[in-house]
């Protein structure tokens, strides 16, 4: 086994995580998604500040 600290995140997924999920019964073709983007990458700071203020006021 190689030193895990020298492996990249992708290497760790490939060598350890995906095989463990498959062994536990997960189907990698129908139940796993890898490297999927769910936003366009833009962060709207003003919207985040407004949401934070709203949530703070509710508490």
CHARMM-style PDB file with segment names, atoms N, HN, CA, C and O in Angstrom:
ATOM      1  N   UNK     1       0.847  -1.174   0.000  1.00  0.00      PROA
ATOM      2  CA  UNK     1       0.000   0.000   0.000  1.00  0.00      PROA
ATOM      3  C   UNK     1       0.894   1.239   0.000  1.00  0.00      PROA
ATOM      4  O   UNK     1       1.870   1.316   0.746  1.00  0.00      PROA
ATOM      5  N   UNK     2       0.548   2.199  -0.841  1.00  0.00      PROA
ATOM      6  HN  UNK     2      -0.245   2.137  -1.447  1.00  0.00      PROA
ATOM      7  CA  UNK     2       1.350   3.415  -0.904  1.00  0.00      PROA
ATOM      8  C   UNK     2       0.941   4.380   0.204  1.00  0.00      PROA
ATOM      9  O   UNK     2      -0.119   4.238   0.814  1.00  0.00      PROA
ATOM     10  N   UNK     3       1.791   5.346   0.444  1.00  0.00      PROA
ATOM     11  HN  UNK     3       2.652   5.461  -0.052  1.00  0.00      PROA
ATOM     12  CA  UNK     3       1.509   6.359   1.451  1.00  0.00      PROA
ATOM     13  C   UNK     3       0.344   7.224   0.982  1.00  0.00      PROA
ATOM     14  O   UNK     3       0.459   7.911  -0.033  1.00  0.00      PROA
ATOM     15  N   UNK     4      -0.764   7.201   1.696  1.00  0.00      PROA
ATOM     16  HN  UNK     4      -0.857   6.643   2.520  1.00  0.00      PROA
ATOM     17  CA  UNK     4      -1.970   7.922   1.282  1.00  0.00      PROA
ATOM     18  C   UNK     4      -1.758   9.428   1.226  1.00  0.00      PROA
ATOM     19  O   UNK     4      -2.432  10.118   0.461  1.00  0.00      PROA
ATOM     20  N   UNK     5      -0.843   9.941   2.014  1.00  0.00      PROA
ATOM     21  HN  UNK     5      -0.295   9.381   2.636  1.00  0.00      PROA
ATOM     22  CA  UNK     5      -0.596  11.383   2.018  1.00  0.00      PROA
ATOM     23  C   UNK     5       0.002  11.866   0.707  1.00  0.00      PROA
ATOM     24  O   UNK     5      -0.098  13.048   0.377  1.00  0.00      PROA
ATOM     25  N   UNK     6       0.616  10.970  -0.037  1.00  0.00      PROA
ATOM     26  HN  UNK     6       0.697  10.010   0.231  1.00  0.00      PROA
ATOM     27  CA  UNK     6       1.222  11.364  -1.309  1.00  0.00      PROA
ATOM     28  C   UNK     6       0.248  11.220  -2.481  1.00  0.00      PROA
ATOM     29  O   UNK     6       0.574  11.601  -3.605  1.00  0.00      PROA
ATOM     30  N   UNK     7      -0.952  10.671  -2.224  1.00  0.00      PROA
ATOM     31  HN  UNK     7      -1.216  10.362  -1.311  1.00  0.00      PROA
ATOM     32  CA  UNK     7      -1.935  10.468  -3.283  1.00  0.00      PROA
ATOM     33  C   UNK     7      -2.823  11.698  -3.458  1.00  0.00      PROA
ATOM     34  O   UNK     7      -3.073  12.446  -2.513  1.00  0.00      PROA
ATOM     35  N   UNK     8      -3.287  11.884  -4.681  1.00  0.00      PROA
ATOM     36  HN  UNK     8      -3.083  11.277  -5.449  1.00  0.00      PROA
ATOM     37  CA  UNK     8      -4.230  12.969  -4.935  1.00  0.00      PROA
ATOM     38  C   UNK     8      -5.622  12.526  -4.499  1.00  0.00      PROA
ATOM     39  O   UNK     8      -5.844  11.345  -4.232  1.00  0.00      PROA
ATOM     40  N   UNK     9      -6.551  13.461  -4.428  1.00  0.00      PROA
ATOM     41  HN  UNK     9      -6.371  14.421  -4.645  1.00  0.00      PROA
ATOM     42  CA  UNK     9      -7.931  13.149  -4.089  1.00  0.00      PROA
ATOM     43  C   UNK     9      -8.513  12.129  -5.073  1.00  0.00      PROA
ATOM     44  O   UNK     9      -9.205  11.194  -4.672  1.00  0.00      PROA
ATOM     45  N   UNK    10      -8.230  12.316  -6.345  1.00  0.00      PROA
ATOM     46  HN  UNK    10      -7.668  13.076  -6.672  1.00  0.00      PROA
ATOM     47  CA  UNK    10      -8.725  11.407  -7.390  1.00  0.00      PROA
ATOM     48  C   UNK    10      -8.148  10.014  -7.195  1.00  0.00      PROA
ATOM     49  O   UNK    10      -8.866   9.025  -7.346  1.00  0.00      PROA
ATOM     50  N   UNK    11      -6.843   9.914  -6.856  1.00  0.00      PROA
ATOM     51  HN  UNK    11      -6.259  10.718  -6.733  1.00  0.00      PROA
ATOM     52  CA  UNK    11      -6.209   8.619  -6.628  1.00  0.00      PROA
ATOM     53  C   UNK    11      -6.861   7.879  -5.456  1.00  0.00      PROA
ATOM     54  O   UNK    11      -7.091   6.672  -5.523  1.00  0.00      PROA
ATOM     55  N   UNK    12      -7.155   8.614  -4.391  1.00  0.00      PROA
ATOM     56  HN  UNK    12      -6.968   9.595  -4.337  1.00  0.00      PROA
ATOM     57  CA  UNK    12      -7.783   8.002  -3.220  1.00  0.00      PROA
ATOM     58  C   UNK    12      -9.172   7.484  -3.570  1.00  0.00      PROA
ATOM     59  O   UNK    12      -9.549   6.390  -3.151  1.00  0.00      PROA
ATOM     60  N   UNK    13      -9.935   8.260  -4.334  1.00  0.00      PROA
ATOM     61  HN  UNK    13      -9.629   9.149  -4.675  1.00  0.00      PROA
ATOM     62  CA  UNK    13     -11.257   7.808  -4.768  1.00  0.00      PROA
ATOM     63  C   UNK    13     -11.144   6.530  -5.599  1.00  0.00      PROA
ATOM     64  O   UNK    13     -11.880   5.568  -5.380  1.00  0.00      PROA
ATOM     65  N   UNK    14     -10.220   6.533  -6.546  1.00  0.00      PROA
ATOM     66  HN  UNK    14      -9.622   7.314  -6.724  1.00  0.00      PROA
ATOM     67  CA  UNK    14     -10.066   5.394  -7.445  1.00  0.00      PROA
ATOM     68  C   UNK    14      -9.597   4.139  -6.714  1.00  0.00      PROA
ATOM     69  O   UNK    14     -10.092   3.044  -6.982  1.00  0.00      PROA
ATOM     70  N   UNK    15      -8.648   4.289  -5.796  1.00  0.00      PROA
ATOM     71  HN  UNK    15      -8.245   5.178  -5.579  1.00  0.00      PROA
ATOM     72  CA  UNK    15      -8.057   3.123  -5.148  1.00  0.00      PROA
ATOM     73  C   UNK    15      -8.835   2.623  -3.935  1.00  0.00      PROA
ATOM     74  O   UNK    15      -8.801   1.430  -3.637  1.00  0.00      PROA
ATOM     75  N   UNK    16      -9.538   3.516  -3.228  1.00  0.00      PROA
ATOM     76  HN  UNK    16      -9.566   4.486  -3.470  1.00  0.00      PROA
ATOM     77  CA  UNK    16     -10.149   3.118  -1.966  1.00  0.00      PROA
ATOM     78  C   UNK    16     -11.668   3.299  -1.912  1.00  0.00      PROA
ATOM     79  O   UNK    16     -12.387   2.366  -1.555  1.00  0.00      PROA
ATOM     80  N   UNK    17     -12.152   4.470  -2.257  1.00  0.00      PROA
ATOM     81  HN  UNK    17     -11.568   5.228  -2.547  1.00  0.00      PROA
ATOM     82  CA  UNK    17     -13.562   4.775  -2.048  1.00  0.00      PROA
ATOM     83  C   UNK    17     -14.473   4.037  -3.022  1.00  0.00      PROA
ATOM     84  O   UNK    17     -15.419   3.375  -2.596  1.00  0.00      PROA
ATOM     85  N   UNK    18     -14.204   4.139  -4.322  1.00  0.00      PROA
ATOM     86  HN  UNK    18     -13.435   4.676  -4.669  1.00  0.00      PROA
ATOM     87  CA  UNK    18     -15.060   3.472  -5.313  1.00  0.00      PROA
ATOM     88  C   UNK    18     -15.091   1.962  -5.108  1.00  0.00      PROA
ATOM     89  O   UNK    18     -16.179   1.385  -5.123  1.00  0.00      PROA
ATOM     90  N   UNK    19     -13.957   1.294  -4.918  1.00  0.00      PROA
ATOM     91  HN  UNK    19     -13.074   1.763  -4.906  1.00  0.00      PROA
ATOM     92  CA  UNK    19     -14.020  -0.154  -4.670  1.00  0.00      PROA
ATOM     93  C   UNK    19     -14.816  -0.509  -3.400  1.00  0.00      PROA
ATOM     94  O   UNK    19     -15.518  -1.520  -3.374  1.00  0.00      PROA
ATOM     95  N   UNK    20     -14.707   0.314  -2.359  1.00  0.00      PROA
ATOM     96  HN  UNK    20     -14.137   1.135  -2.381  1.00  0.00      PROA
ATOM     97  CA  UNK    20     -15.457   0.037  -1.129  1.00  0.00      PROA
ATOM     98  C   UNK    20     -16.957   0.179  -1.366  1.00  0.00      PROA
ATOM     99  O   UNK    20     -17.742  -0.623  -0.858  1.00  0.00      PROA
ATOM    100  N   UNK    21     -17.361   1.183  -2.128  1.00  0.00      PROA
ATOM    101  HN  UNK    21     -16.724   1.834  -2.541  1.00  0.00      PROA
ATOM    102  CA  UNK    21     -18.780   1.348  -2.440  1.00  0.00      PROA
ATOM    103  C   UNK    21     -19.288   0.176  -3.274  1.00  0.00      PROA
ATOM    104  O   UNK    21     -20.378  -0.337  -3.020  1.00  0.00      PROA
ATOM    105  N   UNK    22     -18.514  -0.249  -4.260  1.00  0.00      PROA
ATOM    106  HN  UNK    22     -17.628   0.168  -4.466  1.00  0.00      PROA
ATOM    107  CA  UNK    22     -18.919  -1.386  -5.095  1.00  0.00      PROA
ATOM    108  C   UNK    22     -19.020  -2.670  -4.265  1.00  0.00      PROA
ATOM    109  O   UNK    22     -19.936  -3.467  -4.460  1.00  0.00      PROA
ATOM    110  N   UNK    23     -18.085  -2.862  -3.349  1.00  0.00      PROA
ATOM    111  HN  UNK    23     -17.340  -2.214  -3.191  1.00  0.00      PROA
ATOM    112  CA  UNK    23     -18.103  -4.044  -2.491  1.00  0.00      PROA
ATOM    113  C   UNK    23     -19.340  -4.066  -1.596  1.00  0.00      PROA
ATOM    114  O   UNK    23     -19.870  -5.131  -1.279  1.00  0.00      PROA
ATOM    115  N   UNK    24     -19.791  -2.882  -1.194  1.00  0.00      PROA
ATOM    116  HN  UNK    24     -19.360  -2.017  -1.451  1.00  0.00      PROA
ATOM    117  CA  UNK    24     -20.966  -2.813  -0.321  1.00  0.00      PROA
ATOM    118  C   UNK    24     -22.279  -2.881  -1.102  1.00  0.00      PROA
ATOM    119  O   UNK    24     -23.356  -2.793  -0.513  1.00  0.00      PROA
ATOM    120  N   UNK    25     -22.191  -3.038  -2.439  1.00  0.00      PROA
ATOM    121  HN  UNK    25     -21.316  -3.109  -2.917  1.00  0.00      PROA
ATOM    122  CA  UNK    25     -23.397  -3.254  -3.218  1.00  0.00      PROA
ATOM    123  C   UNK    25     -23.838  -2.115  -4.109  1.00  0.00      PROA
ATOM    124  O   UNK    25     -24.841  -2.241  -4.813  1.00  0.00      PROA
ATOM    125  N   UNK    26     -23.120  -1.009  -4.099  1.00  0.00      PROA
ATOM    126  HN  UNK    26     -22.306  -0.907  -3.527  1.00  0.00      PROA
ATOM    127  CA  UNK    26     -23.481   0.110  -4.961  1.00  0.00      PROA
ATOM    128  C   UNK    26     -23.113  -0.213  -6.407  1.00  0.00      PROA
ATOM    129  O   UNK    26     -22.089  -0.845  -6.667  1.00  0.00      PROA
ATOM    130  N   UNK    27     -23.947   0.222  -7.340  1.00  0.00      PROA
ATOM    131  HN  UNK    27     -24.778   0.735  -7.129  1.00  0.00      PROA
ATOM    132  CA  UNK    27     -23.665   0.045  -8.764  1.00  0.00      PROA
ATOM    133  C   UNK    27     -23.066   1.347  -9.281  1.00  0.00      PROA
ATOM    134  O   UNK    27     -23.735   2.380  -9.293  1.00  0.00      PROA
ATOM    135  N   UNK    28     -21.809   1.299  -9.709  1.00  0.00      PROA
ATOM    136  HN  UNK    28     -21.265   0.460  -9.700  1.00  0.00      PROA
ATOM    137  CA  UNK    28     -21.140   2.543 -10.099  1.00  0.00      PROA
ATOM    138  C   UNK    28     -21.712   3.152 -11.378  1.00  0.00      PROA
ATOM    139  O   UNK    28     -21.488   4.330 -11.657  1.00  0.00      PROA
ATOM    140  N   UNK    29     -22.442   2.363 -12.151  1.00  0.00      PROA
ATOM    141  HN  UNK    29     -22.624   1.406 -11.925  1.00  0.00      PROA
ATOM    142  CA  UNK    29     -23.022   2.889 -13.390  1.00  0.00      PROA
ATOM    143  C   UNK    29     -24.379   3.544 -13.183  1.00  0.00      PROA
ATOM    144  O   UNK    29     -24.776   4.413 -13.959  1.00  0.00      PROA
ATOM    145  N   UNK    30     -25.088   3.135 -12.146  1.00  0.00      PROA
ATOM    146  HN  UNK    30     -24.766   2.429 -11.515  1.00  0.00      PROA
ATOM    147  CA  UNK    30     -26.431   3.690 -11.942  1.00  0.00      PROA
ATOM    148  C   UNK    30     -26.587   4.470 -10.640  1.00  0.00      PROA
ATOM    149  O   UNK    30     -27.551   5.222 -10.495  1.00  0.00      PROA
ATOM    150  N   UNK    31     -25.667   4.312  -9.691  1.00  0.00      PROA
ATOM    151  HN  UNK    31     -24.884   3.701  -9.809  1.00  0.00      PROA
ATOM    152  CA  UNK    31     -25.837   4.951  -8.389  1.00  0.00      PROA
ATOM    153  C   UNK    31     -24.748   5.951  -8.015  1.00  0.00      PROA
ATOM    154  O   UNK    31     -24.899   6.661  -7.021  1.00  0.00      PROA
ATOM    155  N   UNK    32     -23.683   6.031  -8.758  1.00  0.00      PROA
ATOM    156  HN  UNK    32     -23.561   5.455  -9.566  1.00  0.00      PROA
ATOM    157  CA  UNK    32     -22.585   6.937  -8.420  1.00  0.00      PROA
ATOM    158  C   UNK    32     -22.369   7.959  -9.527  1.00  0.00      PROA
ATOM    159  O   UNK    32     -22.410   7.629 -10.712  1.00  0.00      PROA
ATOM    160  N   UNK    33     -22.140   9.189  -9.127  1.00  0.00      PROA
ATOM    161  HN  UNK    33     -22.106   9.457  -8.164  1.00  0.00      PROA
ATOM    162  CA  UNK    33     -21.740  10.248 -10.057  1.00  0.00      PROA
ATOM    163  C   UNK    33     -20.425  10.813  -9.546  1.00  0.00      PROA
ATOM    164  O   UNK    33     -20.257  11.031  -8.347  1.00  0.00      PROA
ATOM    165  N   UNK    34     -19.505  11.047 -10.453  1.00  0.00      PROA
ATOM    166  HN  UNK    34     -19.642  10.870 -11.428  1.00  0.00      PROA
ATOM    167  CA  UNK    34     -18.205  11.590 -10.068  1.00  0.00      PROA
ATOM    168  C   UNK    34     -17.923  12.878 -10.825  1.00  0.00      PROA
ATOM    169  O   UNK    34     -18.281  13.030 -11.994  1.00  0.00      PROA
ATOM    170  N   UNK    35     -17.275  13.798 -10.129  1.00  0.00      PROA
ATOM    171  HN  UNK    35     -16.984  13.676  -9.180  1.00  0.00      PROA
ATOM    172  CA  UNK    35     -16.828  15.047 -10.745  1.00  0.00      PROA
ATOM    173  C   UNK    35     -17.963  15.767 -11.474  1.00  0.00      PROA
ATOM    174  O   UNK    35     -17.804  16.179 -12.623  1.00  0.00      PROA
ATOM    175  N   UNK    36     -19.091  15.913 -10.813  1.00  0.00      PROA
ATOM    176  HN  UNK    36     -19.220  15.578  -9.880  1.00  0.00      PROA
ATOM    177  CA  UNK    36     -20.260  16.547 -11.415  1.00  0.00      PROA
ATOM    178  C   UNK    36     -20.377  17.969 -10.896  1.00  0.00      PROA
ATOM    179  O   UNK    36     -20.339  18.194  -9.687  1.00  0.00      PROA
ATOM    180  N   UNK    37     -20.521  18.928 -11.797  1.00  0.00      PROA
ATOM    181  HN  UNK    37     -20.552  18.745 -12.779  1.00  0.00      PROA
ATOM    182  CA  UNK    37     -20.749  20.319 -11.404  1.00  0.00      PROA
ATOM    183  C   UNK    37     -22.241  20.539 -11.227  1.00  0.00      PROA
ATOM    184  O   UNK    37     -23.044  20.063 -12.029  1.00  0.00      PROA
ATOM    185  N   UNK    38     -22.606  21.250 -10.194  1.00  0.00      PROA
ATOM    186  HN  UNK    38     -21.954  21.636  -9.542  1.00  0.00      PROA
ATOM    187  CA  UNK    38     -24.015  21.530  -9.991  1.00  0.00      PROA
ATOM    188  C   UNK    38     -24.320  23.023  -9.970  1.00  0.00      PROA
ATOM    189  O   UNK    38     -25.459  23.424  -9.734  1.00  0.00      PROA
ATOM    190  N   UNK    39     -23.309  23.839 -10.215  1.00  0.00      PROA
ATOM    191  HN  UNK    39     -22.384  23.513 -10.407  1.00  0.00      PROA
ATOM    192  CA  UNK    39     -23.523  25.275 -10.401  1.00  0.00      PROA
ATOM    193  C   UNK    39     -22.648  25.726 -11.566  1.00  0.00      PROA
ATOM    194  O   UNK    39     -21.801  24.979 -12.058  1.00  0.00      PROA
ATOM    195  N   UNK    40     -22.874  26.962 -11.993  1.00  0.00      PROA
ATOM    196  HN  UNK    40     -23.561  27.569 -11.594  1.00  0.00      PROA
ATOM    197  CA  UNK    40     -22.038  27.501 -13.066  1.00  0.00      PROA
ATOM    198  C   UNK    40     -20.726  28.053 -12.522  1.00  0.00      PROA
ATOM    199  O   UNK    40     -19.922  28.613 -13.267  1.00  0.00      PROA
ATOM    200  N   UNK    41     -20.516  27.891 -11.223  1.00  0.00      PROA
ATOM    201  HN  UNK    41     -21.169  27.436 -10.618  1.00  0.00      PROA
ATOM    202  CA  UNK    41     -19.273  28.310 -10.609  1.00  0.00      PROA
ATOM    203  C   UNK    41     -19.284  29.728 -10.076  1.00  0.00      PROA
ATOM    204  O   UNK    41     -18.323  30.150  -9.432  1.00  0.00      PROA
ATOM    205  N   UNK    42     -20.352  30.477 -10.330  1.00  0.00      PROA
ATOM    206  HN  UNK    42     -21.133  30.134 -10.853  1.00  0.00      PROA
ATOM    207  CA  UNK    42     -20.419  31.847  -9.867  1.00  0.00      PROA
ATOM    208  C   UNK    42     -20.939  31.892  -8.430  1.00  0.00      PROA
ATOM    209  O   UNK    42     -21.882  31.185  -8.076  1.00  0.00      PROA
ATOM    210  N   UNK    43     -20.314  32.725  -7.621  1.00  0.00      PROA
ATOM    211  HN  UNK    43     -19.547  33.299  -7.910  1.00  0.00      PROA
ATOM    212  CA  UNK    43     -20.757  32.935  -6.256  1.00  0.00      PROA
ATOM    213  C   UNK    43     -21.217  34.387  -6.154  1.00  0.00      PROA
ATOM    214  O   UNK    43     -20.461  35.317  -6.435  1.00  0.00      PROA
ATOM    215  N   UNK    44     -22.449  34.555  -5.753  1.00  0.00      PROA
ATOM    216  HN  UNK    44     -23.063  33.799  -5.524  1.00  0.00      PROA
ATOM    217  CA  UNK    44     -23.023  35.891  -5.654  1.00  0.00      PROA
ATOM    218  C   UNK    44     -22.949  36.347  -4.202  1.00  0.00      PROA
ATOM    219  O   UNK    44     -23.810  36.017  -3.386  1.00  0.00      PROA
ATOM    220  N   UNK    45     -21.911  37.107  -3.901  1.00  0.00      PROA
ATOM    221  HN  UNK    45     -21.212  37.375  -4.564  1.00  0.00      PROA
ATOM    222  CA  UNK    45     -21.614  37.495  -2.529  1.00  0.00      PROA
ATOM    223  C   UNK    45     -22.756  38.285  -1.894  1.00  0.00      PROA
ATOM    224  O   UNK    45     -23.089  38.051  -0.732  1.00  0.00      PROA
ATOM    225  N   UNK    46     -23.354  39.201  -2.623  1.00  0.00      PROA
ATOM    226  HN  UNK    46     -23.084  39.391  -3.567  1.00  0.00      PROA
ATOM    227  CA  UNK    46     -24.437  40.008  -2.052  1.00  0.00      PROA
ATOM    228  C   UNK    46     -25.624  39.130  -1.665  1.00  0.00      PROA
ATOM    229  O   UNK    46     -26.221  39.320  -0.606  1.00  0.00      PROA
ATOM    230  N   UNK    47     -25.961  38.182  -2.512  1.00  0.00      PROA
ATOM    231  HN  UNK    47     -25.476  38.028  -3.373  1.00  0.00      PROA
ATOM    232  CA  UNK    47     -27.068  37.269  -2.212  1.00  0.00      PROA
ATOM    233  C   UNK    47     -26.747  36.439  -0.970  1.00  0.00      PROA
ATOM    234  O   UNK    47     -27.631  36.182  -0.153  1.00  0.00      PROA
ATOM    235  N   UNK    48     -25.502  36.023  -0.824  1.00  0.00      PROA
ATOM    236  HN  UNK    48     -24.784  36.232  -1.488  1.00  0.00      PROA
ATOM    237  CA  UNK    48     -25.112  35.253   0.350  1.00  0.00      PROA
ATOM    238  C   UNK    48     -25.212  36.088   1.611  1.00  0.00      PROA
ATOM    239  O   UNK    48     -25.641  35.586   2.650  1.00  0.00      PROA
ATOM    240  N   UNK    49     -24.825  37.350   1.540  1.00  0.00      PROA
ATOM    241  HN  UNK    49     -24.477  37.758   0.696  1.00  0.00      PROA
ATOM    242  CA  UNK    49     -24.918  38.239   2.701  1.00  0.00      PROA
ATOM    243  C   UNK    49     -26.371  38.434   3.112  1.00  0.00      PROA
ATOM    244  O   UNK    49     -26.690  38.399   4.300  1.00  0.00      PROA
ATOM    245  N   UNK    50     -27.255  38.639   2.135  1.00  0.00      PROA
ATOM    246  HN  UNK    50     -26.996  38.667   1.169  1.00  0.00      PROA
ATOM    247  CA  UNK    50     -28.670  38.826   2.432  1.00  0.00      PROA
ATOM    248  C   UNK    50     -29.256  37.575   3.079  1.00  0.00      PROA
ATOM    249  O   UNK    50     -30.013  37.672   4.045  1.00  0.00      PROA
ATOM    250  N   UNK    51     -28.915  36.418   2.560  1.00  0.00      PROA
ATOM    251  HN  UNK    51     -28.300  36.339   1.775  1.00  0.00      PROA
ATOM    252  CA  UNK    51     -29.411  35.167   3.117  1.00  0.00      PROA
ATOM    253  C   UNK    51     -28.883  34.976   4.537  1.00  0.00      PROA
ATOM    254  O   UNK    51     -29.626  34.559   5.426  1.00  0.00      PROA
ATOM    255  N   UNK    52     -27.626  35.274   4.747  1.00  0.00      PROA
ATOM    256  HN  UNK    52     -27.023  35.613   4.025  1.00  0.00      PROA
ATOM    257  CA  UNK    52     -27.029  35.143   6.073  1.00  0.00      PROA
ATOM    258  C   UNK    52     -27.730  36.048   7.076  1.00  0.00      PROA
ATOM    259  O   UNK    52     -28.014  35.631   8.198  1.00  0.00      PROA
ATOM    260  N   UNK    53     -28.007  37.282   6.677  1.00  0.00      PROA
ATOM    261  HN  UNK    53     -27.776  37.620   5.765  1.00  0.00      PROA
ATOM    262  CA  UNK    53     -28.702  38.228   7.563  1.00  0.00      PROA
ATOM    263  C   UNK    53     -30.114  37.730   7.881  1.00  0.00      PROA
ATOM    264  O   UNK    53     -30.561  37.809   9.025  1.00  0.00      PROA
ATOM    265  N   UNK    54     -30.800  37.224   6.881  1.00  0.00      PROA
ATOM    266  HN  UNK    54     -30.436  37.160   5.951  1.00  0.00      PROA
ATOM    267  CA  UNK    54     -32.155  36.720   7.078  1.00  0.00      PROA
ATOM    268  C   UNK    54     -32.156  35.537   8.054  1.00  0.00      PROA
ATOM    269  O   UNK    54     -33.000  35.468   8.947  1.00  0.00      PROA
ATOM    270  N   UNK    55     -31.218  34.619   7.883  1.00  0.00      PROA
ATOM    271  HN  UNK    55     -30.532  34.675   7.158  1.00  0.00      PROA
ATOM    272  CA  UNK    55     -31.141  33.472   8.762  1.00  0.00      PROA
ATOM    273  C   UNK    55     -30.755  33.879  10.186  1.00  0.00      PROA
ATOM    274  O   UNK    55     -31.252  33.299  11.151  1.00  0.00      PROA
ATOM    275  N   UNK    56     -29.884  34.861  10.321  1.00  0.00      PROA
ATOM    276  HN  UNK    56     -29.480  35.332   9.538  1.00  0.00      PROA
ATOM    277  CA  UNK    56     -29.457  35.341  11.626  1.00  0.00      PROA
ATOM    278  C   UNK    56     -30.637  35.971  12.372  1.00  0.00      PROA
ATOM    279  O   UNK    56     -30.780  35.786  13.580  1.00  0.00      PROA
ATOM    280  N   UNK    57     -31.482  36.715  11.649  1.00  0.00      PROA
ATOM    281  HN  UNK    57     -31.366  36.865  10.667  1.00  0.00      PROA
ATOM    282  CA  UNK    57     -32.618  37.368  12.255  1.00  0.00      PROA
ATOM    283  C   UNK    57     -33.665  36.360  12.743  1.00  0.00      PROA
ATOM    284  O   UNK    57     -34.374  36.622  13.715  1.00  0.00      PROA
ATOM    285  N   UNK    58     -33.760  35.221  12.077  1.00  0.00      PROA
ATOM    286  HN  UNK    58     -33.184  35.008  11.288  1.00  0.00      PROA
ATOM    287  CA  UNK    58     -34.719  34.188  12.473  1.00  0.00      PROA
ATOM    288  C   UNK    58     -34.311  33.484  13.766  1.00  0.00      PROA
ATOM    289  O   UNK    58     -35.159  32.997  14.515  1.00  0.00      PROA
ATOM    290  N   UNK    59     -33.003  33.436  14.016  1.00  0.00      PROA
ATOM    291  HN  UNK    59     -32.314  33.831  13.407  1.00  0.00      PROA
ATOM    292  CA  UNK    59     -32.497  32.685  15.177  1.00  0.00      PROA
ATOM    293  C   UNK    59     -32.764  33.358  16.489  1.00  0.00      PROA
ATOM    294  OT1 UNK    59     -32.392  32.834  17.538  1.00  0.00      PROA
TER     295      UNK     59
END
